[in-house]
Amino acid sequence: MRTLEEKVNTIVQKNTFYFFNSKFEEDYEGYIISLTETLLNVKNKIDNNGLKKEIFEDLLQKKDNGLRALLALTGFSNESFKRLITLSRIINCKELNEITLKDKWCDDTIDIVNITEWSDSKINNLVRRNKYFRKGIVNLFFEGSSIRILSETIPLFELKKLSIGKLTFDTHQLIDTIIRYKEKGSYSGKKKNNPETVIGQILDNLNINYESGDLNELITNAHDSKRTMDFIIPDKNDPRIIIECSFLATTSSGQGDKSKTELQINRLIKQNYPKAKFYGFVDGIGWYVRKGDLHRMVTAYEDVFTFHGDEIDRFKKLLESYK
């Protein structure tokens, strides 16, 4: 049995710093070059013939990596693009429906309540086989930023990626794409952009005292299974209302674990604080398209709210009654 020092020294002295598989690196570099060449060909066509939707429709139909190239040009991640397609399927807006040619590729009997997100393979198959779906995608990138329902639904940070200037390979727009891609993580992580901020502002405006952190009894009685609470009203010593916020704009395998955790927290609160009310803000398209996890999640709370204006008003009335 080697000593602790020997094991540490192994990691320090024999560290490879960055692991990479040479064969994978070569294959992936080929993929990057392919995307680059594809976009250079598109730029050449635009330079010679002007900006035309048909150029991008051909790109989507004839190139295996056509959709990936379009997303790279505009700075859209694959996840964000899938959210955009899901929104187009969910929202019943005449202007959006006409732009996307929705009636030509989306079943009008779709069950909105139990809708599931399309897989990459389904989207790619539709792109290659359905000309109306292709045209709808191109229309979104040409005209999406001017559609009112999208400007009201999609954050401006993402909406700007639907700028027609990006499709012209305008230098300013290409720099914008690079910056938005680089700053995406920072943008998402800014505290002022967190939905919890809205809840805090509501509590402050209503002069309601609150704290965040660990509940005292759970530190003592359930240290291994406790979690930090977003809002504890009025304080940790005598919690009357406990609020948790979960806003997900993307889907992940961790949603199932999160819902199980909240159920466990609910049981701990009932055991240690039987008079406290446990509420949840559960919102975002990430939950919308994962109904199984959503059903488990909302079971954990006495009531749930979203950040819709009507729900915010309902939440305020609940707090008023508490005061």
C-alpha positions in Angstrom: 0.0 0.0 0.0 1.6 3.3 -1.1 1.6 6.2 1.2 -0.5 9.3 0.7 2.6 11.3 -0.2 3.5 8.8 -2.9 0.1 8.9 -4.4 0.1 12.7 -4.5 3.6 12.7 -6.0 2.4 10.4 -8.8 -0.3 12.9 -9.8 2.1 15.8 -9.6 5.1 14.2 -11.3 3.3 12.1 -13.9 0.6 14.6 -14.8 -0.2 14.8 -18.5 -1.8 18.2 -18.0 -4.3 17.9 -20.9 -5.6 14.5 -22.1 -6.3 14.2 -25.8 -6.9 11.3 -28.2 -4.8 11.9 -31.3 -7.2 10.1 -33.6 -10.2 12.0 -32.2 -8.3 15.3 -32.6 -7.6 14.6 -36.2 -11.2 13.6 -37.0 -12.6 16.7 -35.2 -10.2 19.0 -36.9 -11.5 17.6 -40.2 -15.0 18.5 -39.0 -13.9 22.1 -38.1 -12.2 22.5 -41.5 -15.4 21.2 -43.2 -17.5 23.8 -41.4 -15.1 26.5 -42.4 -15.0 25.5 -46.0 -18.8 25.3 -46.1 -19.2 28.8 -44.8 -16.5 30.2 -47.1 -18.5 28.7 -50.0 -21.7 30.4 -48.7 -19.9 33.7 -48.4 -18.6 33.4 -52.0 -22.1 32.8 -53.3 -23.4 35.8 -51.4 -20.5 38.0 -52.7 -21.3 37.0 -56.3 -25.1 36.8 -56.2 -26.2 38.9 -53.2 -28.0 37.7 -50.1 -30.7 35.3 -51.0 -32.7 32.9 -48.9 -32.2 30.2 -51.5 -28.5 30.1 -50.7 -29.2 29.1 -47.2 -32.0 26.7 -48.2 -29.5 24.9 -50.4 -27.0 24.9 -47.6 -29.5 23.1 -45.3 -30.6 20.6 -47.9 -27.3 19.7 -49.6 -24.7 19.8 -46.9 -24.6 17.3 -44.1 -23.2 19.9 -41.8 -25.4 22.7 -43.3 -27.4 23.4 -40.1 -24.3 23.3 -37.9 -22.7 25.8 -40.2 -25.7 28.1 -40.0 -25.7 27.9 -36.2 -21.9 28.6 -36.1 -22.3 31.7 -38.3 -25.0 33.1 -36.1 -23.7 32.0 -32.8 -26.7 29.8 -31.9 -25.9 26.8 -29.8 -27.6 23.5 -30.7 -29.5 23.7 -27.4 -30.7 27.2 -28.1 -31.8 26.3 -31.6 -33.8 23.3 -30.3 -35.6 25.7 -27.9 -36.4 28.0 -30.8 -38.0 25.1 -32.7 -39.9 24.0 -29.6 -41.2 27.6 -29.2 -42.3 27.6 -32.8 -44.3 24.4 -32.2 -45.8 25.6 -28.9 -46.8 29.2 -29.7 -49.9 29.8 -31.7 -49.1 33.2 -33.3 -50.3 34.0 -36.8 -47.2 36.0 -37.7 -44.8 33.3 -36.4 -46.8 30.5 -38.0 -46.7 32.2 -41.4 -42.9 32.9 -41.2 -42.1 29.3 -40.2 -44.7 27.8 -42.5 -45.7 25.8 -39.5 -48.8 24.2 -41.1 -46.5 22.4 -43.6 -44.4 20.5 -41.0 -46.1 20.6 -37.6 -49.1 18.5 -36.8 -52.0 20.8 -35.9 -53.3 18.2 -33.5 -50.2 18.5 -31.4 -50.8 18.0 -27.6 -49.3 21.2 -26.2 -49.6 19.9 -22.6 -47.6 16.8 -23.2 -45.3 18.1 -25.9 -41.7 16.6 -25.9 -38.7 18.2 -27.5 -37.6 16.9 -30.9 -34.3 15.1 -31.0 -31.3 16.2 -33.1 -31.9 13.3 -35.5 -35.6 14.3 -36.1 -34.7 17.9 -36.7 -31.9 16.9 -39.1 -34.2 14.5 -41.0 -36.9 17.2 -41.4 -34.2 19.7 -42.6 -33.2 17.3 -45.3 -36.6 16.0 -46.4 -39.1 18.8 -45.8 -38.6 22.0 -47.9 -41.1 23.9 -45.9 -39.2 23.2 -42.7 -36.0 24.4 -44.3 -37.7 27.5 -45.6 -39.2 28.2 -42.2 -35.8 27.9 -40.5 -34.2 30.3 -43.0 -37.1 32.7 -42.6 -36.5 32.7 -38.8 -32.9 33.7 -39.3 -33.8 36.4 -41.8 -36.9 37.8 -40.1 -37.0 36.3 -36.6 -35.8 39.4 -34.7 -38.7 41.4 -36.1 -41.4 39.0 -34.9 -43.1 40.5 -31.8 -43.9 37.3 -30.0 -40.2 36.2 -30.2 -39.0 39.6 -29.0 -41.3 39.3 -26.0 -40.2 35.7 -25.3 -36.5 35.3 -26.2 -33.9 37.3 -24.2 -32.3 40.1 -26.2 -28.9 38.4 -25.8 -30.2 35.5 -27.9 -32.6 37.4 -30.1 -29.7 39.5 -31.5 -28.3 36.2 -33.0 -31.2 36.3 -35.5 -29.8 39.4 -37.1 -29.8 39.4 -40.9 -26.4 41.1 -40.8 -24.8 37.9 -39.6 -25.9 36.1 -42.8 -24.1 38.7 -44.9 -20.8 37.9 -43.1 -20.7 41.6 -42.0 -17.5 42.1 -40.0 -19.2 43.9 -37.2 -21.8 41.1 -36.9 -19.1 38.4 -37.0 -17.3 40.2 -34.1 -20.7 40.4 -32.3 -21.1 36.6 -32.7 -17.6 36.0 -31.3 -18.2 38.2 -28.3 -21.6 36.7 -27.5 -20.2 33.2 -27.7 -17.3 34.2 -25.4 -19.5 36.0 -22.9 -22.4 33.5 -22.8 -21.3 31.9 -19.6 -20.7 35.2 -17.9 -24.1 36.5 -19.1 -25.9 33.5 -17.8 -24.1 33.7 -14.4 -24.7 37.3 -13.7 -26.6 37.6 -10.4 -28.8 40.5 -11.8 -30.0 38.2 -14.6 -31.1 35.5 -12.2 -34.8 35.0 -11.7 -34.3 34.9 -8.0 -33.6 38.6 -8.2 -37.2 39.2 -9.2 -38.5 37.4 -6.1 -36.1 39.4 -3.9 -37.3 42.7 -5.3 -40.9 41.7 -4.7 -40.1 40.9 -1.1 -38.2 44.2 -0.7 -41.0 46.2 -2.2 -43.5 44.7 0.2 -41.1 45.2 3.2 -41.0 41.5 4.0 -38.0 40.3 5.9 -36.2 37.2 4.6 -33.0 35.3 4.7 -31.2 32.8 2.6 -29.1 29.8 3.6 -29.5 26.7 5.7 -32.4 26.1 8.1 -31.1 25.7 11.6 -33.0 22.5 12.5 -31.8 20.8 9.2 -28.2 21.6 10.1 -28.6 19.7 13.3 -31.0 16.9 12.2 -30.3 16.4 8.5 -26.8 17.7 7.8 -26.1 15.3 5.0 -29.4 15.8 3.1 -30.1 19.5 3.7 -29.7 22.2 1.1 -29.4 26.0 1.0 -32.8 27.6 0.7 -33.3 30.6 -1.6 -35.8 32.5 0.5 -36.7 32.0 4.2 -39.4 34.3 5.5 -39.0 36.0 7.9 -35.8 34.2 9.2 -34.0 30.9 9.8 -35.1 30.7 13.4 -38.8 30.9 12.7 -39.5 30.2 9.1 -43.1 30.7 8.0 -42.6 30.6 4.3 -39.8 28.9 2.4 -39.4 29.6 -1.3 -37.2 27.7 -3.8 -36.6 28.9 -7.4 -35.9 26.6 -10.4 -35.8 28.3 -13.8 -34.4 26.1 -16.6 -34.0 27.3 -20.1 -32.3 24.1 -21.1 -33.0 20.4 -20.4 -30.6 18.1 -18.6 -30.4 14.7 -17.0 -30.0 16.4 -13.7 -33.7 17.5 -13.7 -34.7 14.2 -12.4 -32.3 14.4 -9.5 -33.4 17.9 -8.7 -37.0 16.9 -8.4 -36.1 14.0 -6.1 -34.0 16.4 -4.0 -37.0 18.8 -3.6 -39.3 15.9 -2.5 -36.7 15.0 0.1 -36.5 18.6 1.3 -40.2 18.8 1.5 -40.3 15.8 3.9 -37.5 17.4 6.0 -39.4 20.7 6.3 -42.6 19.0 7.3 -40.7 17.0 10.0 -38.8 19.9 11.4 -41.0 22.9 10.6 -44.6 21.7 10.4 -46.0 25.2 10.4 -43.9 26.4 7.5 -45.2 26.7 3.9 -43.0 25.4 1.1 -43.5 27.2 -2.3 -41.7 26.8 -5.5 -41.1 29.0 -8.6 -40.8 26.5 -11.4 -40.5 28.0 -14.8 -38.6 27.9 -18.2 -38.9 25.8 -21.3 -36.5 23.3 -19.8 -39.4 22.2 -17.5 -42.0 22.6 -20.2 -40.6 19.8 -22.3 -39.8 17.4 -19.4 -43.2 16.7 -18.1 -42.2 13.6 -16.1 -39.6 15.5 -14.1 -42.0 18.5 -13.9 -44.8 16.4 -12.3 -42.3 15.1 -9.6 -41.0 18.6 -9.1 -44.3 20.3 -8.4 -45.3 17.5 -6.0 -42.7 18.8 -3.6 -44.4 22.2 -3.1 -47.6 23.3 -1.4 -48.1 25.6 -4.4 -46.0 26.7 -7.4 -45.6 29.9 -9.4 -44.0 31.0 -12.7 -42.7 34.4 -13.6 -45.7 35.2 -15.8 -47.3 38.5 -14.9 -50.5 36.8 -13.7 -48.5 34.5 -11.5 -46.4 37.3 -10.0 -49.7 39.0 -9.1 -50.9 35.8 -7.4 -47.7 35.5 -5.5 -47.9 39.1 -4.3 -51.5 38.5 -3.0 -50.3 35.4 -1.1 -47.5 37.5 0.5 -50.0 40.3 1.3 -52.2 37.7 3.1 -49.1 36.6 5.0 -48.4 40.2 6.2 
